[in-house]
Amino acid sequence: MGGCAAMSGFVLVLWLTAPVTPPIAPGLTILTNAAVSDFASLMAAVQTAGLSGAPDLKGAIEEIKRTDNERVTIKGWVADATAPGSSQAVVAFAGGRHVLTTATGGARLDIAKTFGLSDESAANMSFQGAFACKAGEKLIVVAVTSDRRYSQFRSLACP
Protein backbone atom coordinates (compact mmCIF):
# COMPACT_ATOMS: atom_id res chain seq x y z
CA MET A 1 0.00 0.00 0.00
CA GLY A 2 2.82 2.43 0.93
CA GLY A 3 4.63 1.67 -2.36
CA CYS A 4 1.48 2.51 -4.33
CA ALA A 5 1.12 5.83 -2.51
CA ALA A 6 4.78 6.65 -3.11
CA MET A 7 4.44 5.86 -6.82
CA SER A 8 1.30 8.00 -7.06
CA GLY A 9 3.11 10.88 -5.36
CA PHE A 10 6.06 10.53 -7.75
CA VAL A 11 3.77 10.62 -10.79
CA LEU A 12 1.97 13.68 -9.39
CA VAL A 13 5.26 15.54 -8.86
CA LEU A 14 6.36 14.72 -12.44
CA TRP A 15 3.03 15.94 -13.81
CA LEU A 16 3.13 19.19 -11.81
CA THR A 17 6.73 19.98 -12.80
CA ALA A 18 6.46 19.09 -16.49
CA PRO A 19 7.50 21.86 -18.90
CA VAL A 20 4.78 23.99 -20.45
CA THR A 21 3.92 22.65 -23.88
CA PRO A 22 2.55 24.90 -26.59
CA PRO A 23 -0.92 24.42 -28.01
CA ILE A 24 -0.82 22.31 -31.16
CA ALA A 25 -1.75 24.90 -33.74
CA PRO A 26 -2.43 23.74 -37.26
CA GLY A 27 0.63 24.65 -39.28
CA LEU A 28 2.94 24.88 -36.25
CA THR A 29 4.88 21.79 -37.34
CA ILE A 30 5.24 23.19 -40.86
CA LEU A 31 6.56 26.46 -39.45
CA THR A 32 9.05 24.81 -37.09
CA ASN A 33 10.41 22.64 -39.92
CA ALA A 34 11.13 25.68 -42.11
CA ALA A 35 14.47 27.40 -42.51
CA VAL A 36 13.79 30.97 -41.35
CA SER A 37 16.67 33.42 -41.55
CA ASP A 38 15.07 36.70 -42.61
CA PHE A 39 11.74 38.43 -43.30
CA ALA A 40 11.33 36.84 -46.76
CA SER A 41 11.89 33.29 -45.51
CA LEU A 42 9.55 33.91 -42.56
CA MET A 43 6.82 35.12 -44.92
CA ALA A 44 7.28 32.03 -47.10
CA ALA A 45 7.13 29.76 -44.03
CA VAL A 46 3.97 31.33 -42.55
CA GLN A 47 2.29 31.25 -45.95
CA THR A 48 3.15 27.55 -46.40
CA ALA A 49 1.90 26.87 -42.86
CA GLY A 50 -1.40 28.64 -43.65
CA LEU A 51 -0.97 31.31 -41.00
CA SER A 52 -2.31 34.85 -41.25
CA GLY A 53 -1.07 38.03 -39.60
CA ALA A 54 -2.81 39.06 -36.39
CA PRO A 55 -2.80 42.77 -35.53
CA ASP A 56 -4.54 42.00 -32.19
CA LEU A 57 -1.70 39.68 -31.13
CA LYS A 58 0.86 41.83 -29.33
CA GLY A 59 4.02 40.85 -27.55
CA ALA A 60 7.52 41.77 -26.48
CA ILE A 61 10.80 40.12 -25.65
CA GLU A 62 11.78 41.63 -22.32
CA GLU A 63 15.04 39.80 -21.71
CA ILE A 64 17.50 37.76 -23.67
CA LYS A 65 20.77 36.87 -21.99
CA ARG A 66 23.63 34.47 -22.51
CA THR A 67 24.01 31.78 -19.85
CA ASP A 68 27.19 30.17 -21.23
CA ASN A 69 29.16 29.91 -24.49
CA GLU A 70 26.34 28.05 -26.24
CA ARG A 71 22.99 28.89 -24.63
CA VAL A 72 20.77 31.90 -24.03
CA THR A 73 17.54 32.43 -22.12
CA ILE A 74 14.60 34.48 -23.35
CA LYS A 75 11.64 35.96 -21.47
CA GLY A 76 8.68 37.96 -22.67
CA TRP A 77 4.93 38.18 -23.03
CA VAL A 78 2.14 37.77 -25.62
CA ALA A 79 -1.40 39.16 -25.37
CA ASP A 80 -4.23 38.15 -27.71
CA ALA A 81 -7.05 40.72 -27.55
CA THR A 82 -9.39 38.43 -29.54
CA ALA A 83 -8.92 35.42 -27.22
CA PRO A 84 -7.97 36.81 -23.78
CA GLY A 85 -6.48 34.23 -21.43
CA SER A 86 -5.62 31.72 -24.15
CA SER A 87 -2.16 30.19 -24.41
CA GLN A 88 0.01 30.97 -27.46
CA ALA A 89 2.95 29.12 -28.96
CA VAL A 90 6.20 31.08 -29.18
CA VAL A 91 8.64 29.92 -31.86
CA ALA A 92 12.24 31.11 -32.24
CA PHE A 93 14.74 30.74 -35.08
CA ALA A 94 18.45 31.54 -34.74
CA GLY A 95 20.86 31.42 -37.63
CA GLY A 96 18.07 30.10 -39.88
CA ARG A 97 17.30 27.09 -37.63
CA HIS A 98 14.33 26.40 -35.39
CA VAL A 99 15.74 26.57 -31.85
CA LEU A 100 12.73 26.91 -29.52
CA THR A 101 9.03 26.24 -29.25
CA THR A 102 7.42 27.09 -25.94
CA ALA A 103 4.05 28.31 -24.72
CA THR A 104 2.76 31.25 -22.77
CA GLY A 105 1.81 30.17 -19.31
CA GLY A 106 2.37 32.82 -16.68
CA ALA A 107 0.22 35.71 -15.50
CA ARG A 108 0.97 39.35 -16.41
CA LEU A 109 -1.55 41.64 -14.73
CA ASP A 110 0.47 44.70 -15.77
CA ILE A 111 0.15 43.86 -19.46
CA ALA A 112 -3.56 43.01 -19.17
CA LYS A 113 -4.21 46.40 -17.56
CA THR A 114 -2.16 48.18 -20.26
CA PHE A 115 -4.41 46.69 -22.96
CA GLY A 116 -7.63 47.15 -20.97
CA LEU A 117 -8.12 43.39 -20.50
CA SER A 118 -9.58 41.70 -17.43
CA ASP A 119 -7.42 40.19 -14.70
CA GLU A 120 -8.57 36.73 -15.86
CA SER A 121 -7.14 37.51 -19.31
CA ALA A 122 -3.66 37.86 -17.81
CA ALA A 123 -3.34 34.14 -16.98
CA ASN A 124 -1.35 32.98 -20.03
CA MET A 125 0.70 35.95 -21.16
CA SER A 126 4.31 35.34 -20.12
CA PHE A 127 6.80 32.94 -21.67
CA GLN A 128 10.39 31.88 -21.19
CA GLY A 129 12.79 29.40 -22.68
CA ALA A 130 16.39 28.51 -23.34
CA PHE A 131 18.14 27.57 -26.57
CA ALA A 132 21.52 27.41 -28.28
CA CYS A 133 22.73 30.19 -30.56
CA LYS A 134 25.99 31.82 -31.50
CA ALA A 135 26.70 35.42 -30.57
CA GLY A 136 25.52 37.73 -33.34
CA GLU A 137 23.19 35.22 -35.04
CA LYS A 138 19.95 36.78 -36.23
CA LEU A 139 17.05 35.83 -33.96
CA ILE A 140 13.50 35.72 -35.31
CA VAL A 141 10.66 35.07 -32.85
CA VAL A 142 6.95 34.68 -33.63
CA ALA A 143 3.82 33.97 -31.58
CA VAL A 144 1.27 31.57 -33.07
CA THR A 145 -2.35 31.12 -31.96
CA SER A 146 -4.34 27.89 -32.07
CA ASP A 147 -6.56 29.42 -34.78
CA ARG A 148 -3.69 29.92 -37.29
CA ARG A 149 -2.77 33.55 -36.59
CA TYR A 150 0.73 34.83 -35.95
CA SER A 151 2.65 37.93 -35.00
CA GLN A 152 6.37 38.60 -35.31
CA PHE A 153 8.44 40.12 -32.51
CA ARG A 154 11.06 42.69 -33.40
CA SER A 155 14.19 41.05 -34.79
CA LEU A 156 17.18 40.71 -32.50
CA ALA A 157 20.62 39.17 -32.52
CA CYS A 158 21.80 36.50 -30.09
CA PRO A 159 23.91 38.11 -27.38
C-alpha positions in Angstrom: 0.0 0.0 0.0 2.8 2.4 0.9 4.6 1.7 -2.4 1.5 2.5 -4.3 1.1 5.8 -2.5 4.8 6.7 -3.1 4.4 5.9 -6.8 1.3 8.0 -7.1 3.1 10.9 -5.4 6.1 10.5 -7.7 3.8 10.6 -10.8 2.0 13.7 -9.4 5.3 15.5 -8.9 6.4 14.7 -12.4 3.0 15.9 -13.8 3.1 19.2 -11.8 6.7 20.0 -12.8 6.5 19.1 -16.5 7.5 21.9 -18.9 4.8 24.0 -20.5 3.9 22.6 -23.9 2.6 24.9 -26.6 -0.9 24.4 -28.0 -0.8 22.3 -31.2 -1.7 24.9 -33.7 -2.4 23.7 -37.3 0.6 24.6 -39.3 2.9 24.9 -36.3 4.9 21.8 -37.3 5.2 23.2 -40.9 6.6 26.5 -39.5 9.1 24.8 -37.1 10.4 22.6 -39.9 11.1 25.7 -42.1 14.5 27.4 -42.5 13.8 31.0 -41.4 16.7 33.4 -41.6 15.1 36.7 -42.6 11.7 38.4 -43.3 11.3 36.8 -46.8 11.9 33.3 -45.5 9.6 33.9 -42.6 6.8 35.1 -44.9 7.3 32.0 -47.1 7.1 29.8 -44.0 4.0 31.3 -42.5 2.3 31.2 -46.0 3.2 27.6 -46.4 1.9 26.9 -42.9 -1.4 28.6 -43.7 -1.0 31.3 -41.0 -2.3 34.9 -41.2 -1.1 38.0 -39.6 -2.8 39.1 -36.4 -2.8 42.8 -35.5 -4.5 42.0 -32.2 -1.7 39.7 -31.1 0.9 41.8 -29.3 4.0 40.8 -27.5 7.5 41.8 -26.5 10.8 40.1 -25.7 11.8 41.6 -22.3 15.0 39.8 -21.7 17.5 37.8 -23.7 20.8 36.9 -22.0 23.6 34.5 -22.5 24.0 31.8 -19.9 27.2 30.2 -21.2 29.2 29.9 -24.5 26.3 28.1 -26.2 23.0 28.9 -24.6 20.8 31.9 -24.0 17.5 32.4 -22.1 14.6 34.5 -23.3 11.6 36.0 -21.5 8.7 38.0 -22.7 4.9 38.2 -23.0 2.1 37.8 -25.6 -1.4 39.2 -25.4 -4.2 38.2 -27.7 -7.0 40.7 -27.6 -9.4 38.4 -29.5 -8.9 35.4 -27.2 -8.0 36.8 -23.8 -6.5 34.2 -21.4 -5.6 31.7 -24.2 -2.2 30.2 -24.4 0.0 31.0 -27.5 2.9 29.1 -29.0 6.2 31.1 -29.2 8.6 29.9 -31.9 12.2 31.1 -32.2 14.7 30.7 -35.1 18.4 31.5 -34.7 20.9 31.4 -37.6 18.1 30.1 -39.9 17.3 27.1 -37.6 14.3 26.4 -35.4 15.7 26.6 -31.8 12.7 26.9 -29.5 9.0 26.2 -29.3 7.4 27.1 -25.9 4.0 28.3 -24.7 2.8 31.3 -22.8 1.8 30.2 -19.3 2.4 32.8 -16.7 0.2 35.7 -15.5 1.0 39.3 -16.4 -1.5 41.6 -14.7 0.5 44.7 -15.8 0.2 43.9 -19.5 -3.6 43.0 -19.2 -4.2 46.4 -17.6 -2.2 48.2 -20.3 -4.4 46.7 -23.0 -7.6 47.1 -21.0 -8.1 43.4 -20.5 -9.6 41.7 -17.4 -7.4 40.2 -14.7 -8.6 36.7 -15.9 -7.1 37.5 -19.3 -3.7 37.9 -17.8 -3.3 34.1 -17.0 -1.3 33.0 -20.0 0.7 35.9 -21.2 4.3 35.3 -20.1 6.8 32.9 -21.7 10.4 31.9 -21.2 12.8 29.4 -22.7 16.4 28.5 -23.3 18.1 27.6 -26.6 21.5 27.4 -28.3 22.7 30.2 -30.6 26.0 31.8 -31.5 26.7 35.4 -30.6 25.5 37.7 -33.3 23.2 35.2 -35.0 19.9 36.8 -36.2 17.1 35.8 -34.0 13.5 35.7 -35.3 10.7 35.1 -32.8 6.9 34.7 -33.6 3.8 34.0 -31.6 1.3 31.6 -33.1 -2.3 31.1 -32.0 -4.3 27.9 -32.1 -6.6 29.4 -34.8 -3.7 29.9 -37.3 -2.8 33.6 -36.6 0.7 34.8 -35.9 2.6 37.9 -35.0 6.4 38.6 -35.3 8.4 40.1 -32.5 11.1 42.7 -33.4 14.2 41.0 -34.8 17.2 40.7 -32.5 20.6 39.2 -32.5 21.8 36.5 -30.1 23.9 38.1 -27.4 
